[in-house]
Amino acid sequence: MTHEPPPETVPRGIPALEATTPRPTSEPPELLVITGMSGAGRSQTATVLEDLDWYVVDNLPAQLLTQMARMMSAGPGGVNRLAAVVDVRGREFFADLAHVIDEIRAAGYAYRVLFLDASDAKLVQRFEAVRRPHPLQGDRGILDGITEERALLQGIRERADVVIDTTELNVHDLAREVRIAVTGGDDEALRLHILSFGFKYGLPLDADHVVDMRFLSNPYWITELRHLTGRDEPVRDYVLARDGAMTFIERYVLALEPVLAGYRNENKRYATIAVGCTGGKHRSVAVSETLATELRERGHRVVVSHRDLGRE
């Protein structure tokens, strides 16, 4: 939704925010204001956005939104995507949220408001499940706090760009809805970490998959290759020329596709594939680098590291 500057002036008592002309960039700075009913999923939403590389600030007083907006920058080292969770935990500060949003809009910053909601019955159930009081209930019941909060948020809800009703959503469903709302349905690629290692030094503790390259002939026993590594062309060529090497890589990549698709559907955003050989210097390194190339060509985001490459 595109917001046009309002004709009225900024209300008194709100610090002025200077209008600026953003520097040209292919990715203009974005500000996302997250608010809504307590217990509707604000914390989970913040976690999802952090996984999407947003800079997230939780429980921010509304007045500080203007200062946070100034932090946004399209240049290197700046904050390009800022998400601020603003809610009734800010008490008296929350009442100024509508005025602060008007001020940000008048200054020309691109922003959206994401509002999280749920039925009263579901919110009561969630608070009872975690045995925590509603932030506005005081000496009253949970439902009294919910009723007061809903009345306080009515104006902001009407101005929201996106409203997500989490009544029937589990954490995975909510994460999917947030990603759709933020990215417009363009799912970000799964992040893959391919890690070579040596079995004699132990298995990596954080591996999601472990593959064993010890079925290939070991270059260690060839004198002219022993001092080299799988990053060196002679070793790489030797390893990949062994019977079954490329067949394994090609079939393993194909076998991974439904697994990685399932990870995305289940909101798993990272996966580590550990590739092992005896010492982690020759076969595992060469195969890791080749496997990374194959996966990148299929559109995956891949980083490669070699845990035991420097060991003797």
C-alpha positions in Angstrom: 0.0 0.0 0.0 1.3 3.5 -0.9 0.8 6.2 1.7 0.5 9.8 0.7 1.5 12.5 3.2 -1.5 13.8 5.1 -2.7 17.4 4.6 -2.8 18.1 8.4 0.3 19.1 10.3 2.1 16.9 12.8 0.5 17.1 16.2 2.2 19.1 18.9 4.4 17.2 21.4 5.8 14.8 18.8 9.5 15.6 17.9 9.8 16.7 14.2 11.3 14.3 11.8 13.1 16.0 8.9 12.1 14.9 5.4 15.0 13.4 3.6 15.6 12.3 0.0 16.7 8.6 0.1 19.7 7.8 -2.0 19.0 5.8 -5.2 19.1 2.1 -4.6 17.7 -1.1 -6.0 16.4 -1.9 -2.5 15.0 1.2 -0.8 14.9 1.1 3.1 11.7 -0.5 4.5 10.1 0.1 7.9 7.6 -2.4 9.3 5.6 -1.6 12.4 4.4 -4.8 14.1 1.6 -4.4 16.6 -1.6 -6.1 17.6 -3.2 -8.0 20.4 -1.0 -9.5 23.2 -0.9 -13.3 22.7 -1.6 -13.0 19.0 2.0 -13.9 17.9 4.1 -10.8 17.9 7.2 -12.5 19.3 7.0 -15.3 16.8 6.6 -12.7 14.0 9.7 -10.9 15.2 11.7 -14.2 15.1 10.5 -14.9 11.5 11.6 -11.5 10.4 15.0 -11.9 12.1 15.4 -15.1 10.0 14.6 -13.0 6.9 17.5 -10.7 7.8 15.4 -7.8 9.2 16.8 -5.7 12.0 14.2 -6.2 14.7 13.5 -4.0 17.8 11.1 -5.4 20.3 8.9 -3.4 22.8 9.9 -0.1 21.3 8.2 3.1 22.7 6.3 4.7 19.9 8.2 8.0 20.1 11.5 6.3 19.3 10.2 5.1 15.9 11.2 8.4 14.4 14.8 8.0 15.6 14.9 4.4 14.4 13.6 5.6 11.0 16.6 7.8 10.7 18.9 4.8 11.1 17.6 3.3 7.9 20.1 3.6 5.0 20.5 2.1 1.6 24.3 2.4 1.9 26.7 -0.3 3.2 26.6 -0.8 6.9 23.2 0.9 7.3 19.9 -0.6 8.4 17.9 -1.4 5.2 15.0 -3.3 6.7 13.8 -2.3 10.1 10.9 -4.1 12.0 9.7 -2.5 15.2 7.4 -4.3 17.6 5.2 -1.6 19.3 2.4 -2.6 21.6 0.6 -1.9 24.9 3.6 -2.9 26.9 4.7 0.6 26.2 1.8 1.8 28.4 1.3 5.6 28.0 3.8 5.7 25.1 1.6 3.5 22.9 -1.1 6.2 22.7 1.2 8.3 20.5 1.6 5.5 17.9 -0.9 6.9 15.4 0.7 10.4 15.6 4.2 9.0 15.1 3.0 7.0 12.1 1.6 10.2 10.6 5.0 11.9 11.2 6.9 9.1 9.5 4.5 9.2 6.6 4.9 13.0 6.2 8.7 12.5 6.1 8.4 10.3 3.1 9.6 7.0 4.6 8.3 3.8 3.2 6.5 1.9 5.9 3.8 -0.7 6.5 1.8 -1.6 9.6 1.3 -5.4 10.3 -1.4 -6.1 12.8 -1.8 -9.5 14.6 -5.2 -10.5 16.0 -7.0 -13.5 17.4 -10.3 -14.2 18.9 -10.9 -13.4 22.6 -11.4 -17.1 23.4 -8.1 -18.1 21.8 -6.2 -15.3 23.5 -7.6 -16.3 26.9 -6.6 -19.9 26.2 -3.1 -18.9 25.3 -2.6 -16.7 28.4 -3.9 -19.5 30.6 -1.6 -22.0 28.9 1.5 -20.0 29.7 0.2 -18.9 33.1 1.0 -15.3 32.6 -1.2 -12.2 33.2 -2.4 -10.0 30.4 -0.4 -6.7 30.5 -3.5 -4.7 31.0 -5.6 -6.9 33.3 -4.2 -5.6 36.6 -6.3 -7.0 39.5 -9.0 -8.0 37.0 -9.4 -11.1 34.8 -7.6 -11.9 31.6 -10.7 -11.1 29.5 -11.0 -7.6 31.0 -7.4 -6.9 29.9 -8.2 -8.2 26.4 -11.3 -6.1 26.1 -9.4 -2.9 27.2 -6.6 -3.7 24.8 -8.9 -4.3 21.8 -10.6 -0.9 22.4 -7.2 0.8 22.6 -6.0 -0.8 19.4 -9.1 -0.3 17.3 -7.8 2.8 15.5 -4.5 1.2 14.6 -6.1 -1.9 13.4 -8.2 0.1 10.9 -5.1 1.7 9.6 -3.1 -1.5 9.2 -1.8 -2.5 5.8 -1.8 -6.2 6.7 -4.0 -7.9 9.4 -3.2 -11.6 10.2 -5.7 -13.5 12.3 -3.8 -16.1 14.2 -6.8 -17.8 15.8 -6.4 -21.0 13.8 -2.7 -20.8 13.0 0.1 -22.8 14.5 3.6 -21.4 14.7 4.5 -22.8 11.2 1.3 -21.4 9.6 2.0 -18.0 11.2 5.6 -18.0 9.9 4.3 -18.7 6.4 1.7 -15.9 6.6 4.3 -13.4 7.8 6.7 -14.3 5.0 4.0 -14.0 2.4 3.0 -10.6 3.9 6.5 -9.3 3.9 7.9 -10.8 0.7 4.7 -10.7 -1.4 4.8 -14.5 -1.8 8.4 -14.7 -3.0 9.9 -17.4 -0.8 13.5 -16.8 0.1 15.9 -19.6 -0.7 16.9 -22.0 1.9 20.4 -21.4 3.4 22.7 -24.4 3.1 26.0 -24.9 4.8 28.2 -27.6 3.3 30.9 -28.6 5.8 33.7 -31.0 5.0 35.2 -32.9 7.9 37.4 -35.9 8.8 35.8 -38.9 10.5 38.8 -39.4 12.6 38.2 -36.1 14.3 34.5 -36.8 15.0 31.2 -36.0 13.5 30.0 -32.3 13.3 27.4 -31.8 16.1 25.1 -29.6 14.0 24.9 -31.7 10.9 21.4 -32.3 9.4 22.9 -34.7 6.8 26.1 -36.7 6.8 27.6 -38.3 3.7 30.6 -40.5 3.6 33.2 -40.1 0.8 35.4 -43.0 2.0 34.1 -45.2 -0.8 36.4 -43.3 -3.2 40.1 -44.0 -3.5 42.2 -41.8 -1.2 44.6 -39.3 -2.8 46.6 -39.4 0.4 48.3 -42.6 -0.8 49.5 -40.9 -4.0 52.8 -39.2 -3.2 52.4 -36.2 -5.5 48.9 -35.5 -4.2 49.4 -36.1 -0.5 50.6 -32.5 0.3 47.7 -30.9 -1.7 44.1 -30.5 -0.7 40.7 -31.0 -2.4 40.8 -27.3 -3.4 43.8 -28.0 -5.6 43.0 -28.9 -9.2 45.1 -32.1 -9.4 43.3 -33.5 -6.3 39.9 -32.4 -7.4 40.3 -33.9 -10.8 41.6 -37.2 -9.3 38.6 -37.4 -6.8 35.9 -36.6 -9.3 37.3 -39.0 -11.9 36.9 -42.0 -9.5 34.2 -44.4 -10.4 30.9 -43.3 -8.8 32.0 -39.9 -7.7 30.0 -37.7 -10.2 27.1 -40.2 -10.2 26.9 -39.9 -6.4 26.9 -36.1 -6.5 24.3 -35.9 -9.3 22.0 -38.4 -7.6 22.5 -36.9 -4.2 21.5 -33.4 -5.4 18.3 -34.9 -7.0 17.6 -36.7 -3.7 18.0 -33.5 -1.8 15.4 -31.5 -3.8 12.2 -32.9 -2.1 14.0 -32.7 1.3 14.9 -29.1 0.9 11.4 -28.3 -0.4 10.0 -30.0 2.7 12.3 -27.9 4.9 10.9 -24.7 3.3 7.3 -25.9 3.9 8.1 -26.6 7.5 9.8 -23.2 8.0 13.3 -24.6 8.4 15.5 -21.9 6.9 18.9 -23.5 7.5 20.5 -26.9 6.9 24.0 -28.2 7.3 25.3 -31.0 5.0 28.4 -32.6 6.4 30.7 -34.4 3.9 33.3 -36.6 5.4 36.4 -38.6 4.5 39.1 -40.0 6.7 41.1 -36.8 7.4 38.9 -34.1 5.9 41.6 -32.9 3.5 41.1 -34.4 0.1 38.0 -36.3 -0.9 35.5 -34.5 1.4 36.8 -31.1 0.4 36.7 -31.8 -3.4 33.2 -33.2 -3.2 31.9 -30.4 -0.9 33.1 -27.7 -3.4 31.5 -29.6 -6.3 28.3 -30.2 -4.4 28.0 -26.5 -3.6 28.4 -25.6 -7.2 25.6 -28.0 -8.3 23.3 -26.7 -5.6 23.9 -23.0 -6.5 23.1 -23.8 -10.1 19.7 -24.9 -8.8 19.1 -21.6 -7.1 20.1 -22.5 -3.5 22.1 -20.2 -1.2 25.2 -22.1 -0.2 28.3 -21.5 1.9 31.1 -23.9 2.2 33.6 -24.4 5.0 36.2 -27.0 5.7 36.5 -27.9 9.4 39.6 -30.1 9.4 41.5 -28.7 6.4 44.3 -27.2 8.5 44.9 -30.3 10.7 48.0 -32.4 10.2 
